[in-house]
């Protein structure tokens, strides 16, 4: 689950430190209704596919949000 949250933490860090020009997201209920289940699903996928070591679990979990983002971009086109 930590790996699935890592890309969002990095994104928020870039916004807060000024490295990114994106606006800070609004932390309302839709943000959490999407983020929390996505984190749990990423953790479950990490356990299912990369449970050999903690590093593998982290990498698979971190890959999950990136994969969902690419799927979402494909459907927008």
Secondary structure, DSSP 8 states (H G I E B T S, - for coil): -HHHHHHHHHHHHHHHHTSS-------SHHHHHHHHHHHHHHHHHHHHH-TTSHHHHHHHHHHHHHHHHHHHHHHH-
